[in-house]
Each structure stands twice: as C-alpha cells, then as structure tokens.
Amino acid sequence: MTSAAFLFSDKLANFDYGDDHPFKPIRARNTKEQCTRYGLLYGPGLIRPEPDPVEPSTLESFHRQNYLKALKEVSSGRFDLPMLERGLGTEECPALPGVFEFSLLSTGATMLGVELVMGGQVGRAFNLVGGFHHAYPDHAEGFCYLNDAGVALAAQAAQGRRVAFIDIDAHHCNGIQHAFYEDDRVLVISLHESGKTLYPWSGFETELGTGRGTGFNVNIPMLENSDDEVYLSAFRQLVPPLIEAFAPDLVIAEIGADTMISDPLTHLRLTNNGYFKLVKEICAFSPHLVALGGGGYDVFRTTRCWTLAWAAMSEQEPEDTYAGAVGGMMFGGEMGGLWDPQIRTAGPAKERAMAQVERLVSFHHEHSFPVLGARKA
Ligand SMILES: [Zn+2]
C-alpha cells in the first residue's frame, strides 16, 4: 500500500445533467461504494479529503473572463441566445442551474489533488469527477464546462514545473491540446479513438504542436475495434520513453473508461484487464500523479474500471468483503466480481488496428522522439 488521496464529494456525485444525458456523475458514488465493498478506502496512508471550490480568479489562467461571466449567468438561471455561441444551452452542454458551482468544485478537487501530491502529503490522488478535457478557454463542449485539468496544468507550468498530461479517455483532449499547443512546458500525450470515427474529430498524429511546442503534443489515434493488446502495444512503445525523456515533476492523467467494449458512445473493444494495466503503468513511471475520472458511459463498467484504477494507485489488491456475508454465493455471484473476461479482436479488424499502431510508432519515432531526446523502447 502507498499513500493516496480519494477525492470525492456528495455535491459532485449528486449533480445531475438530466435523465437523457449520458454523463452521470453518480458513477463517482458507485465507485466509492464499490471501493468500500472491496476494502480499498481505509488503511494507512489513505485519505479522503473533502474538496473546496476553486477560487474563481484561478480560472483566468485558462479561461476567458467573458466565458466565465456567461457560465455564471447560465448557472443562476439566466439564458439568452448569444450564450449558444459559447457552447452553453446545447444538447451536450445544457444550461444547468448550479453548473458553475459544480465546475468550481470539480476544479477545486483537481487543484487539491495537485496540492497534496506536490506538497508531499500523498504520492497519488484521484479526482473521480474531473478530467473535463473538452472545455476550451472561451466555450463549453463535449459535456465539459470548466477545464479542471487545463487550469491545473497552467497553474503548475506558471510555477516553473514540468507537467505531463496523459489522456487514455476514448476521446481526444481537444481543449487541452488547443491551450498548450505552443507550449514546451507541458507535454500532452493522448491515446484515443481516431477522429475519423469519433467526436471531437481531431487528434491526428500530425497535430504535433507549433513553435516552441512542436513535438510536445503527441496524438496516438487508434482505429475502431482496437482491443487491450493493441492499446498496450501502442502505449508501451511510445509513452514510457517520452515520459522518461521529458522527466516531468508531475503527471496529470485523464483515465476515462469510455474505451470499454460496452461503451455506448465509442467503438473500441477494451476490457478492464487492459485498462488496469494502463493505469498501473502510468503509476509506475509518474513521480507524482493526479488522476481524473473523465468519461465512461457504461456506468457499471466505468465503476469497475475506476475501482481497479484506485486499487492500482493505492497499490492494493481488491478483496470482496461482502461476498458470503449476505446470502453467500447469491450476492457475490450476482455482482459478478470486478474483472471482465478477456476479449480479443480477431481477423482483418485486428490486423488493421495493429498496422495503425506500427505506423504511429514509426511516425512518432521520426517526429516526437528526436525533439524530446527519447530513446526507442
Ligand atoms: Zn471520453
């Protein structure tokens, strides 16, 4: 077991985007309950601090003032048509009462995670309701209103720290990429389903950054039907060497679980076996780690992924403390344990997915590796 912070608030978990909206903050509560059931929440070195809302002025390192003003108005129930130009009041980012306060608290939780790991109180922190990587400085999109990760990255970079952002959510982190595209203080690495088949339709390998930031934006777009093996192959060949060469002080990771085979919004075929390995490897090479929940639209599978992620971060083995306690087999069996069966893609789809990985590896060996001085794995 290591020291780690589980960042959770009822106010975050209870926030409701609406019945028809796929984004369900309640996943955080389900994860807390599942972590409790598996004996993962209490132990030496494990803390569960209650986050506070971030000071609104802190947001200005990332967001534009006029957007913040509009978001605040929407949040208090005022809405007018020009707000649509800021992405507010759309189907994906509805004009929700209280959304500004919700986003301040979510960003506060991410900032608290950074403070705890950089202050040496814990080695790793997990903000379950965080990782809103699609929010832009001047507009909302993709279920994201305030970019908690972007605010934290900007604040750390301003303090002279080297920060790496690793994103394994199925969607490309377009808001983060946009904000740090010219920046060589922040290394952004994103593995995601290709923009040819998935929102936000960006994140191609040729988007390498610009000016001083050239080479510091690394996209690894995976094809539909990519499975655990494909993802791990790309990750292992590219991510550890780049991180080793960049030598960050802090890693912020967006560990969305929408890569799962059952996710209703995406077209990948990962299981939580592969997901767990990805998170474990991120833990292994990160000197300090703040992980953010991100996406995941199969609530049941996302909950299990995040429980396993917390087990990896806190270096614990999940043990079912309820099995046998209530009706024995029936209860334990009904819940089905934590692990997915191994599922592999086969045939031409697998060959295409693997060929894409080999192509991306050669591309980044040629374009990103020399800039960072990374050595091939
Ligand atoms: Zn996503």
Residues whose N, C-alpha, C, O or C-beta is under 5 A from the ligand:
A	BS01	ZN	D169 A170 H171 G256 D258 G295
